Amino acid sequence: MNHELHPQTVESGLAPALAAGLAELGLSLPLAAQERVLAFCRLLLKWNKTYNLTALRDPQQALSHHLLDSLAIVPHVGEGALLDVGAGGGLPGIPLAIARPQLSVSLVDTVQKKATFLQQAAIELGLRNLRVHHARVEQMTGQYAQISSRAFADLKTFVELTRHLLAPDGRWLAMKGAYPAEEIAALAPDIVVERTLVLTVPGLAAERHLIFLKVGA
């Protein structure tokens, strides 16, 4: 069941950390969107007790390591429909759907309990721009302008499993930790690294990279 999201009820604990993190990322989200981010954090940690969605248990760590990490790519996501592969706990797909309500976001995961969580989160957060698929990505159909992944697989596997879903002139957006030089070297000859961005995530003292891939001419 949907619940009303009241900006004035933004909780005092994580709210300041989220607001500070957003400012550091240069993002401006309405209070209602910030409350949805915090509500998602609560859902993630609540369901995590039985569904093992993340190794993190601390709300502050979940905020920095998962939510702000996901939101860091918001300025670099285009307008076309996005598919998030191996969505797991909904990262980065759900934060993207919250921050970009006009963006069509689809999540896919092969694990039933994770897909169940994602569907429940979409309902509780009232995310009408979010679709959840319980499927093997290689068996999916459709075309997406953008395909993202975070801790899903090496780049070669990611591209091979999703290539049939990438629309003409589409892009893969791969979230990585350290620069994946060996993974890039293993890509098929016609797969091009369009650009690489170094991301700085508030509260996360670790290397983060966003790798844009496309099919070469």
C-alpha positions in Angstrom: 0.0 0.0 0.0 1.3 3.5 -0.8 2.0 5.7 2.1 1.9 9.5 2.1 5.3 11.2 1.9 5.3 14.4 3.9 8.4 16.5 3.5 8.0 17.9 7.1 8.4 14.4 8.4 12.0 14.0 7.1 13.7 12.2 10.0 16.3 14.1 11.9 19.0 11.4 12.0 20.0 10.8 8.4 18.3 13.8 6.9 21.2 16.3 7.5 23.8 13.8 6.2 21.7 13.3 3.1 21.3 17.0 2.6 25.0 17.6 3.0 25.9 14.8 0.7 23.6 16.0 -2.0 25.1 19.5 -1.7 28.6 18.0 -2.1 27.4 16.2 -5.2 25.9 19.4 -6.6 22.4 17.8 -6.6 19.2 19.7 -5.7 16.4 17.3 -4.8 13.0 18.5 -3.5 12.3 17.6 0.2 9.7 15.0 -1.0 12.4 13.2 -3.0 14.8 13.4 -0.1 12.2 11.7 2.1 11.8 9.0 -0.5 15.5 8.4 -0.4 15.4 8.1 3.3 12.3 5.9 3.2 14.1 3.6 0.7 17.1 3.4 3.1 14.8 2.3 5.9 13.2 -0.3 3.6 16.5 -1.6 2.5 17.7 -2.1 6.1 14.4 -3.5 7.2 14.2 -6.1 4.5 17.9 -6.8 4.8 17.3 -8.5 8.1 15.7 -11.4 6.4 16.6 -11.0 2.7 20.4 -10.3 3.0 20.3 -7.5 0.5 23.5 -5.8 1.7 26.4 -6.5 4.0 25.9 -3.1 5.6 23.8 -2.7 8.7 24.6 0.8 9.8 22.2 3.5 8.4 25.0 6.1 7.9 27.1 3.6 6.0 24.1 2.6 3.9 23.5 6.2 3.1 27.1 6.9 1.9 28.1 3.6 0.5 24.8 2.8 -1.3 22.5 5.8 -1.7 24.9 8.7 -2.2 27.1 6.3 -4.3 24.1 5.7 -6.6 23.0 9.3 -6.7 26.6 10.4 -7.7 25.8 9.3 -11.3 22.5 11.2 -11.6 24.1 14.1 -13.5 25.6 11.7 -16.0 22.5 9.7 -16.8 20.8 10.6 -20.1 17.1 10.9 -21.0 16.3 7.6 -22.6 14.9 4.5 -20.9 17.3 2.9 -18.5 17.7 -0.8 -17.5 19.6 -1.5 -14.3 21.0 -5.1 -14.5 21.6 -7.3 -11.4 19.6 -4.7 -9.4 19.9 -6.6 -6.2 18.9 -4.1 -3.5 17.8 -1.6 -6.1 21.1 0.2 -6.5 21.5 2.5 -8.4 18.1 2.0 -10.0 15.8 3.1 -7.2 17.8 6.2 -6.2 17.9 7.2 -9.9 14.1 6.7 -10.3 13.6 8.9 -7.2 15.9 11.7 -8.4 14.7 11.6 -12.0 10.9 11.0 -11.9 10.6 11.6 -15.6 13.1 8.8 -16.4 11.8 5.4 -17.2 13.8 2.9 -15.1 13.6 -0.9 -15.3 15.2 -3.2 -12.8 16.1 -6.8 -13.4 17.3 -9.5 -11.0 17.3 -13.3 -11.3 16.7 -13.8 -7.5 13.1 -14.0 -6.6 13.4 -12.5 -3.1 15.3 -9.5 -4.4 12.7 -8.9 -7.2 10.0 -9.1 -4.5 11.8 -6.5 -2.4 12.2 -4.2 -5.5 8.6 -4.5 -6.4 7.5 -3.7 -2.8 9.8 -0.8 -2.7 8.4 0.6 -5.9 4.9 0.3 -4.5 5.7 1.8 -1.1 7.7 4.7 -2.5 5.1 5.4 -5.2 7.6 5.2 -8.0 5.4 5.1 -11.1 8.4 5.4 -13.4 9.9 2.1 -12.1 9.4 -1.4 -13.5 10.7 -4.6 -11.9 11.6 -7.8 -13.9 12.3 -11.2 -12.3 14.3 -12.7 -15.1 17.6 -13.7 -16.5 18.8 -10.6 -18.4 19.9 -12.7 -21.4 16.3 -13.8 -21.9 14.8 -10.4 -21.7 13.5 -8.5 -24.7 13.1 -4.8 -25.4 15.4 -1.9 -26.2 17.0 0.5 -23.8 19.0 3.7 -24.4 21.0 3.1 -21.3 22.0 0.0 -19.4 23.6 0.3 -16.0 25.2 -2.0 -13.6 26.8 -1.8 -10.1 28.8 -4.7 -8.8 27.1 -7.0 -11.4 29.9 -8.6 -13.4 33.1 -7.9 -15.3 32.6 -5.5 -18.2 32.9 -8.2 -20.9 30.2 -10.3 -19.3 28.0 -7.3 -18.7 28.2 -6.3 -22.3 27.7 -9.8 -23.7 24.6 -10.5 -21.6 22.9 -7.2 -22.4 24.0 -6.3 -25.9 20.7 -7.5 -27.5 18.9 -5.0 -25.2 20.9 -1.9 -26.1 19.1 0.5 -28.5 21.0 1.9 -31.5 23.4 4.6 -30.3 22.7 3.4 -26.7 25.3 3.4 -23.9 26.3 1.1 -21.1 27.0 2.8 -17.7 29.2 0.6 -15.6 29.8 1.6 -12.0 33.2 0.4 -10.8 35.6 0.9 -7.9 39.2 1.0 -9.1 39.8 1.7 -12.7 39.2 -1.6 -14.5 42.1 -1.6 -16.9 42.2 -5.4 -17.3 38.4 -5.6 -17.8 38.6 -2.9 -20.5 41.4 -4.7 -22.3 39.2 -7.9 -22.4 36.3 -6.2 -24.2 35.4 -7.2 -27.8 37.2 -5.1 -30.4 34.0 -3.3 -31.4 33.2 -2.1 -27.9 34.5 1.4 -27.3 35.1 3.2 -24.0 33.4 6.5 -24.7 34.5 8.2 -21.6 35.5 7.5 -18.0 34.5 9.6 -15.0 36.2 9.6 -11.6 33.4 10.0 -9.0 33.9 11.4 -5.5 31.2 10.1 -3.1 30.7 12.0 0.2 31.6 9.7 3.1 33.1 7.0 0.9 36.9 6.8 1.1 37.3 4.6 -1.9 38.0 4.8 -5.7 34.8 5.1 -7.8 34.6 5.2 -11.6 31.8 5.4 -14.0 32.7 3.8 -17.4 30.6 4.7 -20.5 30.7 2.0 -23.2 29.2 1.9 -26.7 29.3 -0.1 -29.8 32.0 1.3 -32.1 31.3 2.4 -35.7 
